[in-house]
């Protein structure tokens, strides 16, 4: 009997549960609709991401798998099916003469909705697996304006400029040649053409590649591929050429500018398609020789002449800062000097800059030198530049600037020199003589670099790099020869120099019989593994750079031969395996060691009797992308004079409980002398980190796991200018004061701050229990990025108004912070006078961007004090913030004078762009907003991307007409 009762009970329970499960289809009908709408939004985002991945793969000449293609096609079909199902569900069929819903219909459609939701969750999860984390951002084309000096408008240039533009835009011309003597401005003019055709979108792509006198096909291929954000899967040159040709042919219209061409190029060997194979590919070359244009079958040859006397005088006045207040005598002398420069812009700029601010006597001496100078043994094309640049060199008022000028000329043509490396080499050579500290020596080198740039003898590049114009470089070699300081740079052939004369040398093939008794600088880019016998003849060598030129191979380096370099001050090794550090103990004058992509023994060997601690002069140590057998870094503290330390992307596991991470935090320590540092461990998890951008900064700290128990690391973080931290140790609710104390200006040196993946952090700063006014927290912060912070509820929780927080913040990026309900309180927002960019993504709990901190009702007068909040805001992008109700408060709209970009996507609850918190009547509100958004009132707002047309609620004006994408409450 009990068995029967149990069976009946089980059956009845299953029947009831089954019935309830079926009843949820009509009863939870509206919830199913809402859920499906959310899934539809996620499906569209995932579909678009996969489509971008497929498109990018095609551009990389790679074929995606059939599984990905099938998923993408299914996603396209599913979007249509979901739309039809939602239309069917929203039809709202009723029965009983309109008094009751049609339960049978709701059951049937509700079941469809529920099943579709379950299916889409799995389907979207599958699609997300096909989307990689793409860390390469496209460079905006308008940055070119900041990297190139604006070209002055001259009639002689205008004619060539117009001819170039006409030829570039002519579809019947595929090959164009611009020629003229060295230093006449060909590169500058080509850059101007590039800027214009990019601005007018004449081509899908515009590439600019420097060639130089030595044609290196592999280097040219790499430069073109880099401009296309393309990576070669092959290593052979010919295979790369085929692959590059395929990639270039994918662009319907492309302009390739090849700068400084010295001889006929084999386009087939490089991978540049001919006009016969790709009619949309146009090529512009710049060269010193008309013969090169002819040999390369240029359909249009354009000659760029030197400047006329009047044009030369105008340029001279500009560079020498001659104004109406300048004396007649000086102006007359300036005219004569400009004529002696023979119309060469590079020479005029150099001479005029060197005379800027100098007295009349110096100008007179300069004129006499130019008139009487008779250089001998100089090729014809360099006579005039030599006279002018020799004068600029002579006018450099410090020996440090002259020495640095000659050092820069040892690098190959068009070589972009990192300033950080240049300063190490210069200090090692003793360019600035003896100084009290390494920091002081580097500062003097930087001052010399600035002087050379201002004298137009050196060109500033992006990312803290410099370059020397090829004509200036040629003249520098002549100057060095006259001073008996031979400088040689051979990137292909054997070095041939007079005995005992070479001082600075860059080479790839080192002759065994070369006498290097006076050699002070050697950059050896080679495939050699054994150097026995080479270094014995280099008793005067001060700077040595060994660069392994074998791709993908880290050969062992015999360190025995390095022991003879007892005079060495600066050592840099790229791409070798070092078996031991014993050679360091012989280099008693060594100041800096830089190891890049090397395989190294344990760091503990550095502190042995034959290691780094036996050389007390070491002031800089860099371990960059090295594979180190042991990760114990206590040796750093035992280097008493160490001023700079860089440990960047060492091979290893840098998660919370990994052995590498535990060893690092248990042993890492630094001496008190440390002034600059870059500690970067686990950068692959920080998608916005750019090693080129941040490595040149004074103090950078990036840790994928942040253990607050290490006081040394905390001290470095507090003094950092660039701080990237993730996975903060558990038990921490905020950054200040849980990790860093409020007193003493916590993190006040920060320029860039990124925090991510720290689930227990609830706010960045909590001063609610701090009763004295805080004035300096984050006062220098420029960029703030916050990603994947599950429990973040506020940026700043403060007790009372404070002075200074975020006052210099220009860029703010937030994503995946689901519990963040509001972004700024007034007390913080009123300090954001410099904010220019605001981007918010996937913050599902965000309801307001700006709120009243104490939630008290304020009078109209009090609200109007906030009109100027965000007055420098230029770009706002909000995506997938499903509870956000409005973007701006109505009373701050007048302050948005700089706003240019406004993009809003997938904000389901958004019903207004401008919220109505101003206590006015409805009629007054309309009048107020009519005045604010009056048509053409803000012509600067040039892009709004809010996809399906809708007008801002309560805004009868016609200017703010947007396109919304899945912003349901706007309808």
N, C-alpha and C positions, 0 to 999 in steps of 0.2 A: 504493500500500500504506500509506504514511504517513497519507494522508487517511482511509483506512478505520480505521486504528488510532486516529487522533484522534477520529473520529466515535464509535467504540465507547467510547473513554475518556470522552467527554463524556456519552454516554447512560448509561453505568454510574455516573458521578458523580451525574448527576441522579436516577437511580433510587435510589442510596444515600441522597442527601440527602432525597429524597421519603419514603423509608422511615423514616429517622430522624425526620423531621418528624411522620410519622403515629404513630411509636412514642411520642412525647412525650405523647400523649393518655392512654394507660394508665399510663405510667411516672411522669408528673408529676401524677397525678390529685389527690393531696392538696394540692399547691401551687395547682392551679386552684381547688379549693374555698376555700382560704384567701384567694386573690386575689379571688374573687367575693364573699366575705363583706365584704372591705374595700370593694369597689366598691359593695356594697349599702348600707353605712354612709354613704359619700359621696353616694350617690343620695338617701338619705332626708334628709340635711342639705340638699342642693341643692333637693330637692322642697319641703321646709318653707320654705326661704328664698324660693323663687319664689312659693309660696302666700302668704307674708306680703306680698310685693311686690304681688301681685294684690289682696289684701284691702285694703292701704293705698291702692292706686289707686282702688278703689271708694269708699273713704272720702273720697278727694279728688275724687269725682264725675268721675273719668276712666275711660275704657274702655281696657282693655289690648288689644293686637293679637291677632288670631286665631292667629298663630304661637305666642305665649306660652301661650294657652289650650290649644292642641293639645299643646304640649310637656308641660304640666302633666298633662293627661289621660293622655298616653303614660307619664309617670313613675309615675302611680298604678297603671297596668296593669303596668308593668315591675316594680314592687316585688312585686306578687303573683306574677308569672312567676318572678322570682328565688327567692322563697320556695319555690315548687313545685319548681324545679330543684335547690335545695339539699337539700330533703327527699328527692328522688329520688337525689341523689348520696350522701347519708349512709346510704342503705339498705344499702350494702355487700353486694351479691350475690356469692356464692361458688359454686364448683363443685368437682368431685372429692371429694365427701363432706365438704366444708368445709375441705379442706386447701389450696386455691388460690383466689385471686381470680378472678372471672369476667372474663377479659381482653377478651372481645368486648364485654361490657356496659360495662366501664370505658372502652374505646376510644370507643364510641358516646356515652356521657355526657360523657367528658372532652372530646370535640370540641365538644359543646354548651357546656360550661363555658368553654372557650377562646374560642369565637366570641362568647359572651355578654359576656366580659370586654372584648374588643376593642370591641364595640358600646357597652357602658356607658361606657367611657372617652371616646368621642366624644360620646355623648349627654349625659354630665354636663358636659363642657366647653361644650357648647352652652347648657345650662341656666344655667351660671354667668354667661353674658353678659347674662342677663335680670335679674340681681340687682345693683342699684346700691349704692354705698357710702352708707348712710344715716347722716348725721352728727348727726341730732337725737335726743337721748335724752329719753324720757318723764320728766317730773318726778314723783318719788314723792309721793303725796298727804300722807304724814306730815310733809313739810317745812313744811306750813302751820302746824303746831304751833309751830315755831320762829320763824315770821315774824309771828305775831300774839300780842299780850299776852293772858295768860290772864284770862278774865272772872271777876270776883268774883261769888259767888253771893248775890243779894239777892232778897227775896220779891217785890218789885215787878217784877223782871226774870224771875223764875221763872214767874210767871203768863203773861207774854207769850211766854216761851220755849216753854212747854208748848203754848200755842195755836198758835204757829208750827209746831212739830213735828207737831202733830195735823193741821194744814192741809196741810203739805208731804207727809205720808204718806197723806192722803185722796185716793183716786183720782178722786173726784167733783169735786174742786176743782182748777181749772187756773190761776187768777189770784189772787195773794195780795198784799195791801198792808200794809206795816209803816210807821206814821207817828208822828211826834213832833217836838218842837222841835229845832233844830240843837244838836248837842253832847250830846244825851241818851243816846247809845249805840246808835243803830240799826245802824250799820255793824258794831260789835263783836258785837251780838247775831246779825246775819245771818251773820257769819263763824263764830260758834259753831255755828249750825245747819248751816252748810256742813260743818264738821269732823265733826259727828256723823253726818250722812247719808252722807258719804264713808266713814266708819269702818264703818257698818252696810251699806254697798253697796246703798242704797235706789235709786240711779240709776246708769246706765251712765256718765254724765258729769254733773259739776256745774261750771257756769261762773259766774264772778264778774266783773262788768263795771261800772266806774264811769262814770256818765253825766255828771254836773255840770250847772250851770245853762245852759250853752251846748251845745245838741245838735248834735254833728258826726257825721252819719250814717257818713261814711267811716271816722272814727276808731273808732266803735262796731263797725262791721263788722270792722275790722282786729283789734280786741281779741278779739272772739268767735272769729275765724278763728285767731288766734294760740293761743288756749286749746285749740283743736282740732287744732293743728299742721297747719293747712290754708293753702294759698296760692292766692290768686285768679288765674285766668288772664286775667280781664277787668279793665278799668280803669274802666268806667262804673258808677255807683252802682247803677242799677236791675238791670243784668246781674249785678253782684255779689250783690244782694239775692236774685235767683232762685237763683244758685249756692249761697249760704249756706243758703237754705231747703231745698234738696235735701240738703245735707250734714247739717243738723240733723235732718231726717226719717229719716236712716239710724240714728239712735240710738233704740232702742225706748223708753227712759225717760231723760229729761234734765231737769235743773233749771237754769234760767237765772236768776241773781240780778242784778238791775239796781239798782245802788246810787246814791243821791242823785239821784232823778228829780225834776225841777222842773215839768214840764209833760207833757201827754199825748203819748205816743210813737206814731209810725206804724210798727207792727211790720212791715207789708208793705213799706214803704220801706227798712227795715233788713234784712229777710230772716228775721225770726223767725216761724215758722209759728204760726197760731192753733190753739186747741184743737180747732176743727172739722176742720182739715186734719191735725193730728197730736195724737192724744189722749195720747200719752206725753210731751208737752212741757209742763212746769209752769213758771210764771214767778212770781218773788217780787220785788217792788219795795220800796225804802225811800225815803221822801219826808218832807218837812216839812209837807205839806199833805194833809188828808183829802180835799180836793176833787180832788186828782190821783188818789187811789185810786178815787173815784167816777167820774171821767171815763174812767178806763181799765178800768171794769167789773170791779173786783176782787170776787170772790165772797166773800172773807173779808178784812175790814179789822181790823187789830190795832193798838191804840194803845199806845205805849211811854211811860209817864209819867216825870216826873223822879223822882229818888230821894227817899225820905222823909228826915226829919231824922236818924233813927238810921242809915239806910243811908249817908247823906252823911257822917256822922261816922265810920263804919267805913272808908269809902274814904279819908277825910282822914287817919285814923290810919295807914293802910297806906302812903300816899304820903309823909307827913311823918315816918314812923318813930317814932310815939308808942308808947311801951311802958309797962309797969307802973312802971318806974323814972322816968318823966317826972313833973315836979313838978305838983302840983294846980293851981297858978296857970296854968301853960302849958296843961294839959289843958282847963281852963275857958275860956281864951282861944281855944283851938283849936275848941271846940264853937261858940262865937259866930262865929268866922270861917267855919266850914263852913256855918252857917245863912245867912250873907250870900252864899254861892255859889249859893243858890236851887236846890239839888238837881241842878245840871248837872254830870255826870261830867267833861266836858272842862275846865270851870272849876275844879272841886274839885281835880282832878289837877294842874292848872297852879299853882294857889295853894299847895297843900300842898307840892309839890315845891320851889317857890321859897323856902319857909320852913324846909325841912329843915335841921337843924343850926344854925339861927340862934338868937340869944339872945332873951330875953323882950321887950326893948325893941323890937326889929324886929317881933315879932309884934303888939305893941301899936300900933305905927305902921300896920301893915297893916290891923288891925281898924278903926282910925279912918278910914283912906282908903276902905275899903269902905263904911263907914257914911255918910261925908260926900260921896262921889262922886256928882255929878249930871251925867252926860253929856247934852249937848244935841245936837239934830239927828241922833239915832240912832234907827233903826227899832226898833219895840217888841221884836222878838225878839232884838235884840242888846244891850239895856241891861244885863242881868245878866251875860252873858259879857264884855261890854266892861269892866265894873268889875273883874271878877276877873282877866281877862287883862292889863288895864292894870297891875294890881298886880304880876302876875308879871313883866311887862316892866320895871316900875320896880325890882323886886328883883334883876334881873340885875346882877351886881356889876362887869361890864366893859362898856365902850363897844363893844368888838369884838363881843360877843354881841348887843347891841342892834342894831348896824348890820347884822349878818348876818341877824338876825330880819326886819328890814324888807326886805332884799334877797330873801330867800326868798319873800316875799309877792308879788313881781312876776310870778312864774310862774303859768300858768293853773291853774284848779282841778284837783285830782287829778294834777297834773303830777309825775312822778317825776324828781327832779333828781340827776344823777350827781355824786357828791361831788367827783370830780376836776375837773369843769367848774366847779362852784360855787366851789371854792377859787381857781381862776384868775380868775374874775370878781371875787371878793372882794378878792384881792390887787390886781387892777387898779384897783378903786375906792378902794384905800387904807384898807380896813376895819381893818387892823392897823397902820396908820401906816408909818413908815420902819423897815426892818430891815436887818441886815447881809447877809442872803442870802435868796434866794427860798425855799429850804428852810425857813428859820426863819419866814418869813411864812406859808407854807402850814401849818406846825405850829401857829401861833397861830390860824389859821382853823379847823383841825380841833378845837382845844381849845374854841373858841367853839361849834362845831357840837355837840360832846359836851355842853356846858353847856345848850344849847337842848333837846337830846333828853332830858337828865335833868330838865329843868324842864317837860317835857311840852308844849313849844311847837313841837316838831318831831318827826316820826315817822321812825324808822329803817326802811328797806326793805332788800330783799335786794340783793346785788351792789354794795355800797358806794353806795347811793342813799338819798335822804331825800325826805320829802313833808310838806306842811303841811296840817293839817285845815282844811276849808273855813271853819268858824266862826272858827278862829284867824286864818286869812288875812283874813277880812272885818274882824276887829277890828284886825289889823295895818295895814290901809289907813286905818282911822279914826285910829289912833295917829299914823301918818305925816302925815296931813292936819293934825292938831293941832300937829305939829312943823314945819309948812310944808314938808314933803317929800312932795309928791304922788306917789303910785305908781299907775300906770295899766296895766291889762292888758285889751286888747280883741282877742279872737280872731276877730271877725267884722266889726263895724261900724267906722265912722270914729272916730278919737280926738277927744274934745271935752274940753278942760281950760282952766282959767283961764290967762291969759297969764303967762309967765315962772315958772310954778309947778311944772311937771312935772319930777321929778328922775330917776325910774326909769320906763322905758316898754317895754312889750311890745305889738307891734301887727302887723297884717297889711295895713292900709291907712294910708298915711302922708299926712296932709293937707299940701298945699304951703304953707298960710298959718300953720302951727303955729309958734309962737315957742319955740325950743328952746335959748335962750341959757343956761339953767341945767341942761340935760339932761346927766346923767353916765353913764347906762346905757341902751342901746338894743338890744333884740332885735327884729329886723325879719324876720318870716317872710312872704315875699312872692314874687310872680311878676314883679316889676319887674326890668328889665335895666339901665335907665339911672337913675343917682342924682344927675345933675348938678343942682346947686342945693340939694339936700336937706342935705348935710353942711356947707355954708358957714355955716349958722346954728347949728352945734354946736361952738363954741369950747371948751366945758368938757367935752366927751364924753371919758370915760376907757375905757369898755368898749363895744365894738361887735360884735354877732353878726348876720351876714347869712346867712339860711337860704333857699335857693331852694326854692320850694314847688311847682315843676312836676315831676310824676313822669316819670322816664326822660329828662329833658332837662337838658343842662349848658350853659346859655346863657353867652355871653361877658359878662364884667363890665368895665364901663368903670372903669379904675382912676384916671383923672384926678381924679375928685371926691374920692377918698380922700386926696389930697395935702394937703387943707386941715385934716385931723384931726391937727394937730401935738401935741395934748395927750393922744393916745390911749396907753393902757398895755396894753390887752388886745384882741386882734383874733382873731375866729373866723369863718371863711367856710365855708359848707356848699354844695357842689353847683354851683360856678361855674367858668367857664374864665377863667384869668388869662393875659393876653398878656405881661405883664412884671412885674418886682418893683420897678420904679423908685419907686413910691409909698412903699416902706418907708423909704427914706433920708430922707424928710421927717418921719418919726415918731421924733424923737430921744429920746422917753421910753418907747418901746415895750418891754415886758418879755416878752410871750408872743404867739406866733403859732401858731394852730391852723387847719389846712386839711384839710377832710374831703370826700372824693369830688370833688375838684377836678381840672381839667385844667391842668397847669402847664408852663411852659417848662423848659429844662434847668436842673439844679441849679447848673451853673457860672455862670448869670446871677445867682444869689444872691450871689456873691462879687465881683461887679464893683463899680465905683465908685458905682453907684446901687443896690446891693443890700444884703443883710443885714449885711455886714461894716462898713458905714458907720453902723450903729446898735449901739454897744457895750453898750447896756443890756439887750439881749435875753438872757433867761435860760431861756426854754422855747420849744422848737420841736416841732410835731407835724405830720407828713404822714401822713394816715390814708386808705387806699384811694384814693390819688391816682394819676392817670395822668401820669407825668413823662417828658418826651422824652429826657432823658439821665440815666443812673444813676450819675454820678460824684459822690461825696459828700465830697470833700475840703474843701468849704466848712465842714463842721461844726467842723473844727479851728481855723478862722479866726474863730470866734465866741468870744472870749476868756472871757466870763463865763457861757457856757452851762452850766446846771445840770441841765436835763432835756431828753431827746431821745427822741422817739417816731417811728419809721418803721414803719408798720403796713400790711401787705398792699398794698404798692405794685404797680400793674399791671406785669406783666413775666414773663419766663421765668426761673425760679430753679433750673434743673437745673445739673449740674456744669459742663458746657462751654458754657453759654449766654453770650451777650455781656453780658447784664444782670448775671449772676453774676460774670463775670470783671471787669467794670468796678467792681462793688461792692467786691470783695476787694482790687483793685489800688489803690483810691483812698480807701476808708473810713478815717477817723481821727476822733478826738474830743479836745477839750481836757481838761486834767487837772482842770478844775473840775466835770466831769460827775458827778452823784450818783445820778440816777435815769434809767432808760432802758427802752424797749420796742422792740426791733428784731425785727420779725416779717416774714419773707420766705418765702412758700411754705406758708402754714398749711393750705391745702386738702389737703395730704398727711398732716396730723396730725388724725385724726378725733376725738381726745379734747381737742383744744385749744378753749377757750371764751374768746373775746376779752373778754366781759363779766367773766369770772371772774379773768383774769390781768392785764388792762390796768391795773387799779388798784394792782397790786403795785409795789414799789419798782423791781425790776430783772428784766426778762423778756427772754430771747433765744431766738428760734426761727429756725432756718436749715434749709432743705431740703437744702443742701449745706454741709458744714463743712470749710473750708480751714484747716488748722492752721498755715499759713505766715504768716497775718496775726496779728501779736502783739496788735494792738488788740482784735480779735475774741476771741482767747483770753483776754485780760484781762477783757473783759466777761463771758465765759462763766464764768470762775473766781469772779467776784463776784455772779453771777446768783442770784436766788431761785427763778426758774422757768426751766428750761432744756429746750428741745426741739431735738434735733439728728438729722439723717439723712444718709446717704451720706457718711460720714466719709472724708476723703482717704485714698487707698490707701497701704499700708505701715504701717498702725497696727494693733497687735494688742490694745491695751487703752486704757482712758481714763486710768488712772493706773498707771504713770508715763509712758507714751509721749507723752501730750498734756500732762498736768498733773503737776508734780512732787509727790512725796509730802511733802516738807518744806514747811511753811507752811500746812498745813491746806487741802489741795486740795478745792475745791467744798464747803466746809463751810457756806456760806450757803444751800445749795440747800434749797428746800421741796418743789418738784415737779421731777421729772426724767423725760423721755421720750427714748428712743433707739430708732431704727428703721433698717431698710434699710442696714445697714453690714456687708457680708459678710465683711470681714477681721477684725473684732473677735472675739477668743476669750474674753476675760473683761473685766469692768468694772475690777476692781482687782487688780493683781498685786504683792503685797509679799513674794513668796517669797525675793527676794534682798535684802530690806531687813531689817537685823538689829537696828535700834532700834525700840522700841515706838511704834506709830502710834496716836494717841489721838483724832483729831478728824475723820477722813474720813467724810463723809456723816452727821455726827452730828445734823443738823437736818432730814434728809430725811423728808418726810411721805408722799409718793406717788411710786412708781417704776413706770414703764411700759416694757416692752421688747417690740418687735414686729419680726418678720421679720429675725432675726439668724442667718444660715445657719450660721456657724461658732462661735457662742457655746457655750463648754463649761463655764463657771463664772461666778458673779457675783463671787466673791472667792477669789483664790488666795493664801493667806497662809502665811507661814513659822512664825508662832507666834501664840498668842492675843493679841488686841488689844482695847483698851478703846474703846468708843464707836461702832463702825460700826453704822449702821442702828438706833440705839437709839430713835429717834423715828418709825421707819417704821410707818405705819398701813395703807397700801394698796399691794398689789403685784399687777401685772397682767403676765402673760407670754403671748406667742402666737408661733407659727411659729418656734420655735428647735429645729430637728431634731436637733442634736448635743449638746444639753444633757442629760446623763445623770442629774444630781442637782442639787437646788436649793440646799440649805443644808448646810454642814458644821456640826457642833456649835459650833465656835468662833464662828460667825456667828449661828447660830440662838438661842443662849442670850441674845443681846442683843435679840432681837425681842419684847420684852415689851409693846410697844404695837401690834403687828400685829393688825389687825381684819378685813381683807378680803384673801383670796388667790384669784386667778383664773388658771387655767392652761388654755391652749387650743392644740391642734395642735402639741404638742411631742412628736414621734413617738419620739425617743430617750430620753425621760425614764423612768428606772426607779425612782428613789427621790426623795422630797421632802426627807427628812432622812437624812444618812449620817454615819458616823464618819469624821472627817477623816484620821486616820492609819491607818485600816483595821486597827488593832490590837484584839485581843480584850480586852474589859474585864470586870471583875468585876461582879457584880450591884450592889454598893454604888455603883460608879462610874456605872452607868446610871441609878440612881434619882435622881441629882443633877439630871437633866434633866426631871423630872416637871413642873416649872412652866413649861416652854417653851410658848409660844403661849397663855399664860393669858388674853389678851384677845381671842383669835380669835373672831369672830362669824359669818363667812361664808366658805365654801370651795366653789368651783366648779371642777371639772376636766372638760375635754371633749377627746376625741380625742387622748389620750395613750396610744398603743397598746401601749407596753412597760411602763407603770407597774404595779408589782407590789402596792403597798399605799399607803394615804394617810398614816396616822399610825403611829408606833412605839407599841407597846403600853404602854410605860412613861411616855408623856406624857398618856395619856387622862385621868388625874385632873386635869390642869391645864386641860382644855378646858371650864371652867365657864361660859364665855360663848358657846359655839358654838350658833348658832341655825339656820343654813342649811347644808346639805350636799347638793350636787348633783354627780353623777358620770354622764357619758355617754360611750359609745364608748371604753372602756378595755379592750381585748381581753385583755390579760394580767393584769388585776386579779384576784387570788384572795383578797385580804384587805383589809378596811378598816384593820385594825391589824396591823402586821407583828410577827413573833415573834423579836425579837433579844434579849429578856431571857433570860439563860442559866438557865432553869428547866426542870424536867421537864414532860412533857406534862400530867400530872395537876395540877401546880402552876400551869401556864399557864391551864388551864380554871378553876381556883378563882380565880386572879387576875382573869381577865377577867369571870368571873361577878360578882365584887364591883364591877368597873368599870362594867359595862353593865347592872346590875341594873335591873329594870323600875321606871319612874318615878323613877330616881335623878337624871335630868337633865330635869326638866319644861320647862326653857327651850328645848330643841331643838324648835322649832315647825315646821320644814319640812325634809323630806328628799325630794329628787326624784332617784331613781336608778331609772329605769323598768325590770317583771316581778319579782315578789316573790322575794327571797332573803334568807337570814339570814347575818349576818357569820360567816365561818368561825372555828371555835374559840370561838364565843360562844353558849352555851346560853341566856343571858338573852334575854328577849323584847322589850326596849325598842328595840334597834337593828334594826328590820325595815325594809329598804329596797326600793326598786324600781329595778332596774338596766336600762339601755338598752345593749344590745350590749356587755356585759361578759362575754365567753364563758367565761373561766376561773373565774367565780364559780359555775358550774353543775357 
